Amino acid sequence: MIIDSQHPIGVFDSGIGGLSVLQALQTELPNERFVYLADNAHAPYGEKSETFIRQRTHAIAEYLLTQHHIKALVVACNTATAAAIHELRALHPALPLVGLEPALKPALAQSQTRHIGVMATRATVVSDKFARLLASVQSEAHFEVLACNGLASAIEHSTLPDQAQAAQAQIAHLLQTYTQAMGRFGCAPGDIDTLVLGCTHYVFVEQDLRQLLGPHVQLVSTGRPVARQTHRLLAAADLLNSGKTDGAAQPIRLMTTGDLQGLQAAAQRWLGLPPEVCEAVPALLS
Ligand code: DGL
């Protein structure tokens, strides 16, 4: 397979959560074209089996490589990364590949109280990859890790006009329940002063979390470091698009295996993108 610097970068997530990473990628790499795939028909991944998540990840990587000739892939999903990134690396050794993991190490660098909360999906939390990551930092701080069932789904539903109100109420309820279960937040000794958003969907409820936890708690996500890592990998492989764009925005394509309206609403709300850039992908992937 020929990899060309003019080709787009593929980005995928179980749904709209990866749009938070796409936002950072667009800022970091304004000369690049992106194709984004939301596997909405099969979301949430976080409450599915590892085998299922691996199968979906492989099918999507294959589709983006063969149909869109991507030059790099960003797995903008902590859950898919935990389940399948090692296999993807083995299968596509020449492809620049970036995955996401909950930002425990950056959180460690920021926390004063050494008491850190981690919100992620169930599949991420029970994965071997996450167990290894946690073991590597556990002696340095106290981590309160919580599998936040239902939260990614509620965030998905919050973009649909007819479901937004109920979804918003559900989000408020889940955030209250999960943060309470973790312990006391604040900056006094023993308080959780840093919260890791270990699922790309959760970035879209940052404001709600800030209101709930107050201004002193630091929220840590991975969009910007992932965008910088993608930049570094492309540069190292001599795959940066050096074509002059004269400041014009590069074309972008957003695709979904599920409900087109939901993706359109999310793209409009969070990235300011018009509905025309969104499309449904062929049935073979659905
Ligand atoms: N956005 C995904 C993540 O970062 C998963 C959400 C889901 O489908 O459960 O883990």
Boltz pocket constraint, residues with backbone or C-beta under 6 A from the ligand:
constraints:
  - pocket:
      binder: B
      contacts: [[A, 13], [A, 14], [A, 15], [A, 17], [A, 18], [A, 43], [A, 44], [A, 45], [A, 46], [A, 47], [A, 76], [A, 77], [A, 78], [A, 79], [A, 80], [A, 121], [A, 124], [A, 152], [A, 198], [A, 199], [A, 200], [A, 201]]
      max_distance: 6.0
